[in-house]
Amino acid sequence: MTDPLWVDPADAHHPTLLGTVEVDVAIVGGGLSGVGAAYGLRDSGATVALVEGRTLASGASGRNAGFVLAGPAMPFGRACALVGFDGACSLWRLTVDNNRLMASLVDEHQIDCDYLRRGSMSLAVSDEEMRQLAATSERLVEAGYSASVVPADDLPRPFDRLYIGGIYYPGNAEINPGAFVRGVARAIGGGLHIYERSPVLELRTGTPHVLVTSTGEIRAHTVILTTNAYTSALLPAVPIAPVRGQVVATRRLGRVVVPFPMYANFGYQYWRQTPDGRIVVGGWRDLDIPTEVGTDERLHDDIQATLDAFAASIAGADAVIEYRWAGIMGFTPDALPMVGGLPGHPGIYLATGYSGHGVSMAFMCGARVALQAIGQRPNLPRSLSPDRFFDAPVPTTTVLPQPV
Ligand SMILES: Cc1cc2nc3c(=O)[nH]c(=O)nc-3n(C[C@H](O)[C@H](O)[C@H](O)COP(=O)(O)OP(=O)(O)OC[C@H]3O[C@@H](n4cnc5c(N)ncnc54)[C@H](O)[C@@H]3O)c2cc1C
């Protein structure tokens, strides 16, 4: 019982890379960022290959909770302190654009991924959290976004007895993220060459750049790394730390318990109910932050037990757990992703490190970095440039000790 609800990670639909392939652009990683990059290139005329170590959406993109929220992994006020008011607004715009783009693709290609836009609610466990949430919502409203304070008495039951209030954001959405990734890959169609079960073991920079797997290689003038938590295995100098998250999903319940996606305790706890009635609960990483790191998708017994107990506390004893899994997030030192050129290496680009909020922005970041990679000038916030972490070319000596 360690496979996610959203996709079967063993389910491969594309061949393994065999022999030498030459393309204009190679994308490494088949999650939201990777298929986003492929989507960005769909009409460019470039030949494109996407190479994935396991299967499409077998990483964080098929193991998350499916919250499509506005904003990166920090409250608006903290983003203002980090990148200024205008910088924070451009980050929020990027995530709102991401939500719209995902919705329009679901609609256009009839992707069966349960995309729903019924808002979300951030709940407070303490007066201090409520004060911070209220301050955040006030600043977001100033910036033109919709948010409303909900006092404890007006919270939906049973959450009125568990939390002291919250903020409702009407624009937020939810999705089966794995089905979205696989659906977009299908929609892009035959112009995109996808290789699964083909971990890239080495990146040799040059003209062209060469991506080496155990059964072949891809030669490409442009490489886009969408390798998320695994990026530092290929490029050790890129500061992305793998951090684990735990999730459970109950069996289908024949009643609505959770009316829209909810999260609390500064985002450490989150839950929602899928359209077919399953309650998905994730988080509580703060119970054991030191051990919830690394790339091993291992279950944490105590955290899993806490998720079970929470599901039972809101839905009753029949909320039997049918799925439990773990997934790996890629955290950067400032909690903003790195999206742009790899310093010192023309033709190599990154879209990675969403620090736990990639459903909210990875697809759009992948699409826009791909346009940047083919010489266009997409709207990418300057604060996401990988340059901010480097004052010299990034060393690229890379030999992955073992496949991901
Ligand atoms: C438990 C959990 C809950 C989350 N909940 C949410 C949420 O509700 N909302 C939200 O916004 N975000 C959430 N996230 C974060 C979100 O899932 C990620 O930020 C997002 O999926 C990142 O997408 P990606 O494509 O960049 O990375 P990934 O989906 O991790 O894809 C990277 C891919 O690269 C492949 N790869 C890596 N190295 C190599 C290599 N050398 N060769 C070939 N392939 C390689 C991997 O196999 C993987 O498939 C959550 C994450 C987790 C783990």
The ligand as an ORCA input file, in Angstrom:
! r2SCAN-3c Opt
* xyz 0 1
  C       3.444     14.599     -0.426
  C       3.443     15.800     -1.333
  C       2.344     16.672     -1.314
  C       2.347     17.797     -2.154
  N       1.206     18.536     -2.239
  C       1.176     19.597     -3.091
  C      -0.013     20.319     -3.295
  O      -1.087     19.931     -2.824
  N       0.024     21.446     -4.044
  C       1.191     21.869     -4.622
  O       1.196     22.927     -5.255
  N       2.309     21.122     -4.549
  C       2.335     20.004     -3.806
  N       3.460     19.238     -3.737
  C       4.634     19.609     -4.551
  C       4.465     19.207     -6.001
  O       4.040     17.874     -6.096
  C       5.807     19.356     -6.736
  O       6.333     20.648     -6.486
  C       5.645     19.184     -8.230
  O       5.005     17.969     -8.507
  C       7.004     19.255     -8.904
  O       6.866     18.804    -10.219
  P       8.189     18.495    -11.041
  O       7.779     18.070    -12.385
  O       9.102     19.671    -10.941
  O       8.890     17.334    -10.230
  P       8.558     15.766    -10.144
  O       7.139     15.501    -10.286
  O       9.241     15.251     -8.920
  O       9.259     15.202    -11.439
  C      10.649     15.057    -11.553
  C      10.863     13.830    -12.404
  O      12.215     13.774    -12.796
  C      12.586     12.408    -12.857
  N      14.042     12.359    -12.757
  C      14.812     12.836    -11.761
  N      16.103     12.617    -12.018
  C      16.151     12.010    -13.226
  C      17.211     11.538    -14.034
  N      18.493     11.632    -13.651
  N      16.906     10.945    -15.213
  C      15.610     10.849    -15.644
  N      14.570     11.277    -14.903
  C      14.851     11.849    -13.709
  C      11.890     11.796    -11.665
  O      11.764     10.399    -11.795
  C      10.570     12.535    -11.666
  O       9.554     11.832    -12.359
  C       3.487     18.098     -2.938
  C       4.569     17.217     -2.965
  C       4.542     16.074     -2.181
  C       5.710     15.132     -2.251
*
